[in-house]
């Protein structure tokens, strides 16, 4: 039985999925990103996810629909890729769905907070993430767009 001294809630930190100069259209992936968990392998469970969509140019703030895919190995995807390989599919730890109704938005940006999809992970030093964009309007698909998508997550770290 775990006691309160055997686990910790930790924040991954804000992580950029789509930058202002990266075009990602409907049904395309962003470039994969690595998130370091530490120098020693840890296991745990991702508990909550926040997504942040912003526009610093002349476009609109997107309330993106899509899937955050978390993996235990780098899929090495590039912005605009349309598929993960069969081998990369085998490294998926879990998928977080983000729907249009999940967003709270105004002219300053949009945020979606997902808490109903915990994702356990085995002993790792890094997690990898990739966004599959499903909204018909792409990120940075018009002149003057400076749209970005970031996420953060909180996880329970198993006993150390």
VENUR-V365936 format. One record per backbone hydrogen bond with DSSP energy under -0.5 kcal/mol. NH is the residue of the N-H (numbers start at 1). CO is the residue of the C=O. E is the energy in kcal/mol with one decimal. If there is no record, write none. Layout:
NH:CO:E + NH:CO:E
//
This chain:
6:3:-2.3 + 8:157:-1.3 + 10:8:-0.6 + 10:155:-3.1 + 12:153:-3.2 + 15:151:-2.8 + 17:149:-2.9 + 18:149:-2.1 + 22:19:-1.8 + 23:21:-0.5 + 24:22:-0.5 + 24:139:-1.5 + 27:133:-3.3 + 28:25:-1.7 + 28:133:-0.6 + 29:81:-3.0 + 30:131:-1.7 + 32:77:-1.9 + 33:129:-2.3 + 35:127:-3.1 + 37:125:-3.6 + 38:125:-1.1 + 42:124:-2.5 + 44:121:-2.1 + 45:156:-2.1 + 46:119:-3.1 + 47:154:-3.1 + 48:154:-1.4 + 49:114:-2.6 + 50:152:-2.6 + 51:112:-2.9 + 52:150:-2.9 + 53:110:-2.5 + 54:148:-2.2 + 56:146:-2.2 + 58:144:-2.7 + 59:144:-0.6 + 62:60:-0.6 + 64:62:-0.8 + 66:98:-2.1 + 67:132:-2.1 + 68:96:-2.6 + 69:67:-0.7 + 69:130:-3.2 + 70:68:-0.5 + 70:94:-2.6 + 71:128:-2.8 + 72:91:-2.4 + 80:29:-2.6 + 81:78:-2.3 + 89:85:-2.3 + 90:86:-1.1 + 91:88:-1.6 + 92:89:-1.4 + 93:70:-3.2 + 94:70:-1.4 + 96:68:-2.7 + 97:95:-0.5 + 98:66:-2.8 + 102:99:-1.8 + 103:100:-1.2 + 104:111:-2.3 + 106:109:-2.3 + 109:106:-1.1 + 110:53:-2.3 + 111:104:-2.3 + 112:51:-2.0 + 113:102:-0.7 + 114:49:-3.1 + 119:46:-2.2 + 121:44:-2.8 + 124:42:-2.8 + 127:35:-2.4 + 128:71:-2.1 + 129:33:-2.5 + 130:69:-1.8 + 132:67:-2.8 + 133:28:-2.7 + 133:131:-0.7 + 134:65:-2.8 + 135:65:-1.2 + 138:136:-0.5 + 139:24:-2.5 + 141:138:-0.8 + 145:142:-1.9 + 148:54:-2.5 + 149:18:-2.1 + 150:52:-2.6 + 151:15:-2.3 + 152:50:-2.3 + 154:48:-2.0 + 155:10:-3.1 + 156:45:-2.8 + 157:8:-3.4 + 157:155:-0.6 + 158:43:-2.8 + 158:156:-0.5
//
